[in-house]
Amino acid sequence: MTIQQVSLKSHDLSAYQPHADRLSELIHQHAPGAKLLVHQTWAYRKDDPHFTKPSDKPGEPITQAKMYAGLSAAYAAITKELGARRIPVGDAFYLADTSPQWGYQTDTAFDYKAVKQPALPL
């Protein structure tokens, strides 16, 4: 069985409880043979509005790197606390997205206001 945190709060370990414990209890109660896996979410793309127009709420990550660092630490802590294994999807996405060769690069020449389907940024 897999569980995960909503991506917007995945950097905040305090947002995982008490629900993670309760889900773990229910899974072990109703599926005693099941193994608990925690599906790691991923940091938003570097041009996401959460980073281009940062929140004024304290503790909210202001960059992709800060969101990734926070969610990575939170997932490591919660899996240890639950005695579960982590599916490192967020790690894989971050490695791919920050790769010089494969990572997302903003197409500064693309005119979003004048776009006609099916045109896409490069």
ChimeraX commands (.cxc) that place a marker at each C-alpha (Angstrom):
marker #1 position 0.00,0.00,0.00 radius 0.5
marker #1 position 1.24,3.48,-0.75 radius 0.5
marker #1 position 0.61,6.81,0.92 radius 0.5
marker #1 position 1.90,10.28,0.12 radius 0.5
marker #1 position 1.64,13.88,1.22 radius 0.5
marker #1 position 0.09,16.62,-0.92 radius 0.5
marker #1 position 2.95,18.23,-2.85 radius 0.5
marker #1 position 2.32,21.78,-1.63 radius 0.5
marker #1 position 2.86,20.69,1.99 radius 0.5
marker #1 position 5.42,17.94,1.37 radius 0.5
marker #1 position 8.29,20.13,2.64 radius 0.5
marker #1 position 6.59,20.55,6.04 radius 0.5
marker #1 position 7.06,17.48,8.26 radius 0.5
marker #1 position 4.49,18.78,10.76 radius 0.5
marker #1 position 1.80,18.50,8.05 radius 0.5
marker #1 position 2.21,14.71,7.89 radius 0.5
marker #1 position 0.88,13.95,11.35 radius 0.5
marker #1 position -1.36,12.72,12.85 radius 0.5
marker #1 position -2.68,11.42,9.53 radius 0.5
marker #1 position 0.35,9.35,8.51 radius 0.5
marker #1 position 0.20,7.39,11.77 radius 0.5
marker #1 position -3.55,6.85,11.38 radius 0.5
marker #1 position -3.21,5.67,7.77 radius 0.5
marker #1 position -0.43,3.31,8.80 radius 0.5
marker #1 position -2.59,1.89,11.61 radius 0.5
marker #1 position -5.57,1.37,9.29 radius 0.5
marker #1 position -3.44,-0.31,6.64 radius 0.5
marker #1 position -1.88,-2.69,9.16 radius 0.5
marker #1 position -5.29,-3.38,10.71 radius 0.5
marker #1 position -7.16,-4.09,7.47 radius 0.5
marker #1 position -4.32,-5.47,5.35 radius 0.5
marker #1 position -1.92,-7.06,7.83 radius 0.5
marker #1 position 0.23,-8.59,5.09 radius 0.5
marker #1 position 0.65,-5.31,3.21 radius 0.5
marker #1 position 3.93,-3.47,3.11 radius 0.5
marker #1 position 3.70,0.29,3.61 radius 0.5
marker #1 position 5.43,2.40,0.98 radius 0.5
marker #1 position 5.60,6.18,1.03 radius 0.5
marker #1 position 5.41,7.73,-2.43 radius 0.5
marker #1 position 7.67,10.80,-2.42 radius 0.5
marker #1 position 6.21,13.77,-4.27 radius 0.5
marker #1 position 8.41,16.16,-6.24 radius 0.5
marker #1 position 9.38,19.81,-6.18 radius 0.5
marker #1 position 7.58,22.10,-8.59 radius 0.5
marker #1 position 9.32,23.27,-11.74 radius 0.5
marker #1 position 11.64,26.24,-11.22 radius 0.5
marker #1 position 9.27,28.63,-13.05 radius 0.5
marker #1 position 6.20,27.63,-11.04 radius 0.5
marker #1 position 4.21,30.62,-9.72 radius 0.5
marker #1 position 4.99,29.45,-6.17 radius 0.5
marker #1 position 8.58,30.52,-6.89 radius 0.5
marker #1 position 8.13,33.35,-9.40 radius 0.5
marker #1 position 5.59,35.04,-7.08 radius 0.5
marker #1 position 6.54,33.59,-3.68 radius 0.5
marker #1 position 4.03,33.29,-0.88 radius 0.5
marker #1 position 4.26,35.59,2.09 radius 0.5
marker #1 position 3.42,32.67,4.38 radius 0.5
marker #1 position 6.30,31.79,6.71 radius 0.5
marker #1 position 8.02,28.49,5.95 radius 0.5
marker #1 position 6.90,28.22,2.33 radius 0.5
marker #1 position 9.81,27.35,0.00 radius 0.5
marker #1 position 10.81,30.15,-2.35 radius 0.5
marker #1 position 12.81,28.06,-4.85 radius 0.5
marker #1 position 12.65,24.62,-6.38 radius 0.5
marker #1 position 15.87,23.68,-4.57 radius 0.5
marker #1 position 14.45,24.69,-1.18 radius 0.5
marker #1 position 11.22,22.82,-1.82 radius 0.5
marker #1 position 13.19,19.71,-2.82 radius 0.5
marker #1 position 15.49,19.92,0.22 radius 0.5
marker #1 position 12.50,20.26,2.54 radius 0.5
marker #1 position 10.43,17.48,1.03 radius 0.5
marker #1 position 13.43,15.16,0.83 radius 0.5
marker #1 position 14.15,15.64,4.54 radius 0.5
marker #1 position 10.47,15.31,5.48 radius 0.5
marker #1 position 10.02,12.08,3.51 radius 0.5
marker #1 position 13.19,10.61,5.02 radius 0.5
marker #1 position 11.91,11.43,8.51 radius 0.5
marker #1 position 8.36,10.14,8.03 radius 0.5
marker #1 position 9.47,6.86,6.46 radius 0.5
marker #1 position 11.84,6.29,9.37 radius 0.5
marker #1 position 9.08,7.15,11.85 radius 0.5
marker #1 position 6.62,4.77,10.18 radius 0.5
marker #1 position 9.15,2.02,9.55 radius 0.5
marker #1 position 8.22,2.21,5.87 radius 0.5
marker #1 position 10.12,2.33,2.62 radius 0.5
marker #1 position 10.18,5.38,0.35 radius 0.5
marker #1 position 9.55,5.39,-3.39 radius 0.5
marker #1 position 12.04,8.14,-4.41 radius 0.5
marker #1 position 10.03,9.70,-7.22 radius 0.5
marker #1 position 10.86,13.22,-6.02 radius 0.5
marker #1 position 14.58,12.44,-6.12 radius 0.5
marker #1 position 14.31,11.17,-9.69 radius 0.5
marker #1 position 12.29,14.18,-10.86 radius 0.5
marker #1 position 14.73,16.61,-9.24 radius 0.5
marker #1 position 17.76,14.91,-10.77 radius 0.5
marker #1 position 16.14,15.00,-14.19 radius 0.5
marker #1 position 14.84,18.55,-13.89 radius 0.5
marker #1 position 18.16,19.99,-12.70 radius 0.5
marker #1 position 20.25,18.11,-15.27 radius 0.5
marker #1 position 22.03,20.51,-17.66 radius 0.5
marker #1 position 21.18,18.16,-20.52 radius 0.5
marker #1 position 17.62,17.09,-19.67 radius 0.5
marker #1 position 16.30,19.67,-17.23 radius 0.5
marker #1 position 13.66,22.24,-18.01 radius 0.5
marker #1 position 14.95,25.43,-19.59 radius 0.5
marker #1 position 12.69,28.43,-20.04 radius 0.5
marker #1 position 12.14,29.32,-23.70 radius 0.5
marker #1 position 12.55,33.09,-23.46 radius 0.5
marker #1 position 11.81,33.57,-27.18 radius 0.5
marker #1 position 8.33,32.00,-26.97 radius 0.5
marker #1 position 5.50,34.55,-27.03 radius 0.5
marker #1 position 2.78,33.06,-24.81 radius 0.5
marker #1 position 0.32,35.86,-25.65 radius 0.5
marker #1 position 0.50,35.27,-29.42 radius 0.5
marker #1 position 0.50,31.47,-29.39 radius 0.5
marker #1 position -1.72,29.51,-31.75 radius 0.5
marker #1 position -2.39,25.82,-31.28 radius 0.5
marker #1 position -0.54,23.48,-31.62 radius 0.5
marker #1 position 2.58,25.67,-31.12 radius 0.5
marker #1 position 4.56,24.89,-27.98 radius 0.5
marker #1 position 7.67,26.39,-26.37 radius 0.5
marker #1 position 10.91,24.63,-27.25 radius 0.5
marker link #1:1,2 radius 0.2
marker link #1:2,3 radius 0.2
marker link #1:3,4 radius 0.2
marker link #1:4,5 radius 0.2
marker link #1:5,6 radius 0.2
marker link #1:6,7 radius 0.2
marker link #1:7,8 radius 0.2
marker link #1:8,9 radius 0.2
marker link #1:9,10 radius 0.2
marker link #1:10,11 radius 0.2
marker link #1:11,12 radius 0.2
marker link #1:12,13 radius 0.2
marker link #1:13,14 radius 0.2
marker link #1:14,15 radius 0.2
marker link #1:15,16 radius 0.2
marker link #1:16,17 radius 0.2
marker link #1:17,18 radius 0.2
marker link #1:18,19 radius 0.2
marker link #1:19,20 radius 0.2
marker link #1:20,21 radius 0.2
marker link #1:21,22 radius 0.2
marker link #1:22,23 radius 0.2
marker link #1:23,24 radius 0.2
marker link #1:24,25 radius 0.2
marker link #1:25,26 radius 0.2
marker link #1:26,27 radius 0.2
marker link #1:27,28 radius 0.2
marker link #1:28,29 radius 0.2
marker link #1:29,30 radius 0.2
marker link #1:30,31 radius 0.2
marker link #1:31,32 radius 0.2
marker link #1:32,33 radius 0.2
marker link #1:33,34 radius 0.2
marker link #1:34,35 radius 0.2
marker link #1:35,36 radius 0.2
marker link #1:36,37 radius 0.2
marker link #1:37,38 radius 0.2
marker link #1:38,39 radius 0.2
marker link #1:39,40 radius 0.2
marker link #1:40,41 radius 0.2
marker link #1:41,42 radius 0.2
marker link #1:42,43 radius 0.2
marker link #1:43,44 radius 0.2
marker link #1:44,45 radius 0.2
marker link #1:45,46 radius 0.2
marker link #1:46,47 radius 0.2
marker link #1:47,48 radius 0.2
marker link #1:48,49 radius 0.2
marker link #1:49,50 radius 0.2
marker link #1:50,51 radius 0.2
marker link #1:51,52 radius 0.2
marker link #1:52,53 radius 0.2
marker link #1:53,54 radius 0.2
marker link #1:54,55 radius 0.2
marker link #1:55,56 radius 0.2
marker link #1:56,57 radius 0.2
marker link #1:57,58 radius 0.2
marker link #1:58,59 radius 0.2
marker link #1:59,60 radius 0.2
marker link #1:60,61 radius 0.2
marker link #1:61,62 radius 0.2
marker link #1:62,63 radius 0.2
marker link #1:63,64 radius 0.2
marker link #1:64,65 radius 0.2
marker link #1:65,66 radius 0.2
marker link #1:66,67 radius 0.2
marker link #1:67,68 radius 0.2
marker link #1:68,69 radius 0.2
marker link #1:69,70 radius 0.2
marker link #1:70,71 radius 0.2
marker link #1:71,72 radius 0.2
marker link #1:72,73 radius 0.2
marker link #1:73,74 radius 0.2
marker link #1:74,75 radius 0.2
marker link #1:75,76 radius 0.2
marker link #1:76,77 radius 0.2
marker link #1:77,78 radius 0.2
marker link #1:78,79 radius 0.2
marker link #1:79,80 radius 0.2
marker link #1:80,81 radius 0.2
marker link #1:81,82 radius 0.2
marker link #1:82,83 radius 0.2
marker link #1:83,84 radius 0.2
marker link #1:84,85 radius 0.2
marker link #1:85,86 radius 0.2
marker link #1:86,87 radius 0.2
marker link #1:87,88 radius 0.2
marker link #1:88,89 radius 0.2
marker link #1:89,90 radius 0.2
marker link #1:90,91 radius 0.2
marker link #1:91,92 radius 0.2
marker link #1:92,93 radius 0.2
marker link #1:93,94 radius 0.2
marker link #1:94,95 radius 0.2
marker link #1:95,96 radius 0.2
marker link #1:96,97 radius 0.2
marker link #1:97,98 radius 0.2
marker link #1:98,99 radius 0.2
marker link #1:99,100 radius 0.2
marker link #1:100,101 radius 0.2
marker link #1:101,102 radius 0.2
marker link #1:102,103 radius 0.2
marker link #1:103,104 radius 0.2
marker link #1:104,105 radius 0.2
marker link #1:105,106 radius 0.2
marker link #1:106,107 radius 0.2
marker link #1:107,108 radius 0.2
marker link #1:108,109 radius 0.2
marker link #1:109,110 radius 0.2
marker link #1:110,111 radius 0.2
marker link #1:111,112 radius 0.2
marker link #1:112,113 radius 0.2
marker link #1:113,114 radius 0.2
marker link #1:114,115 radius 0.2
marker link #1:115,116 radius 0.2
marker link #1:116,117 radius 0.2
marker link #1:117,118 radius 0.2
marker link #1:118,119 radius 0.2
marker link #1:119,120 radius 0.2
marker link #1:120,121 radius 0.2
marker link #1:121,122 radius 0.2
view
